[in-house]
Each structure stands twice: as C-alpha cells, then as structure tokens.
Amino acid sequence: MRLLFLHIPDYVKNLINAVPHERDNDFIVQMEYQTLRSKFYKLLEERGYHMTFHDHRHLSASVMLMLNIPDKYAMERGG
C-alpha cells in the first residue's frame, strides 16, 4: 500500500488532535454514516444550503482541475 501524505495547517491539526479518538483508529469522527449524514444535511438546511456528499466530490475535482493538479492525483483522491 502506498502512503499518501496530506499537509494541513497547524490550526486544523490541533482541532483534529483535540477530538478524542483511538490511536490505532484512522477515523476522527466516531459516528455511523447515517448519523453524520443527517447532522450534515440539517446543518446545511439551517443555513439555507443544499449539497450532497457526492456534490463535494465534484467540487473537489473542479478545484483540483482549476489548480492544475494532474488527473492521476485527482482520481486517486476522488476514488
């Protein structure tokens, strides 16, 4: 398996580290997908937005295209 390193700002890393999680577990958010999904949609609705997780995938791909990130890396990230 090839490792992928992601550079993030220190303030984001500190926020992630502040969330209690197991050291051996790769997941930061410890909740079921349906729970996360409903909380996410509720938060968007309260602010007058509508966006699916799949829309985020397309948004990410569009941003990578605008930043001239090679398709190979964009496809790896997008799955």
C-alpha positions as CSV (number, residue, x, y, z in Angstrom):
1,M,0.0,0.0,0.0
2,R,1.3,3.4,-0.9
3,L,1.2,6.1,1.8
4,L,-0.3,9.5,1.0
5,F,0.7,12.5,3.0
6,L,-1.6,15.4,3.4
7,H,-0.2,18.8,4.5
8,I,-2.6,20.6,6.7
9,P,-2.4,23.9,8.7
10,D,-1.4,23.6,12.3
11,Y,-4.8,25.0,13.5
12,V,-6.6,22.2,11.6
13,K,-4.2,19.6,13.1
14,N,-4.9,21.0,16.6
15,L,-8.6,20.7,16.0
16,I,-8.3,17.1,14.9
17,N,-6.0,16.2,17.8
18,A,-8.5,17.8,20.3
19,V,-11.1,15.2,19.3
20,P,-10.9,12.1,21.4
21,H,-10.1,9.1,19.2
22,E,-8.2,5.8,19.4
23,R,-4.6,6.0,18.3
24,D,-4.9,2.8,16.2
25,N,-8.2,4.0,14.6
26,D,-8.0,6.1,11.3
27,F,-11.4,7.6,11.9
28,I,-11.6,11.1,13.5
29,V,-15.4,11.1,13.6
30,Q,-16.8,8.2,15.7
31,M,-20.4,8.0,14.4
32,E,-22.3,6.0,11.9
33,Y,-22.6,7.3,8.3
34,Q,-26.3,7.9,8.6
35,T,-25.9,10.0,11.7
36,L,-23.2,12.1,10.2
37,R,-25.2,12.5,7.0
38,S,-28.3,13.7,8.8
39,K,-26.4,16.1,11.0
40,F,-24.6,17.4,7.9
41,Y,-27.9,17.9,6.0
42,K,-29.6,19.5,9.0
43,L,-26.7,22.0,9.4
44,L,-26.9,22.9,5.7
45,E,-30.6,23.3,5.8
46,E,-30.4,25.6,8.8
47,R,-28.2,27.8,6.7
48,G,-30.2,27.7,3.5
49,Y,-27.9,25.4,1.5
50,H,-28.4,22.0,-0.2
51,M,-25.4,19.9,-1.1
52,T,-24.8,16.2,-1.1
53,F,-21.6,14.4,-0.2
54,H,-21.4,13.5,-3.9
55,D,-21.6,17.2,-4.7
56,H,-18.5,17.7,-2.5
57,R,-16.6,15.1,-4.6
58,H,-17.4,17.1,-7.8
59,L,-16.5,20.3,-6.1
60,S,-13.1,18.8,-5.0
61,A,-12.5,17.6,-8.6
62,S,-13.3,21.0,-10.0
63,V,-11.0,22.8,-7.6
64,M,-8.1,20.4,-8.4
65,L,-8.7,21.0,-12.1
66,M,-8.5,24.8,-11.6
67,L,-5.3,24.3,-9.6
68,N,-3.8,22.2,-12.5
69,I,-3.4,19.2,-10.3
70,P,-2.7,16.2,-12.6
71,D,-5.6,13.9,-13.3
72,K,-3.7,11.0,-11.9
73,Y,-3.7,12.5,-8.4
74,A,-7.2,13.9,-8.6
75,M,-8.5,10.4,-9.5
76,E,-6.6,8.8,-6.6
77,R,-8.1,11.3,-4.2
78,G,-11.6,11.1,-5.6
79,G,-11.7,7.3,-5.7
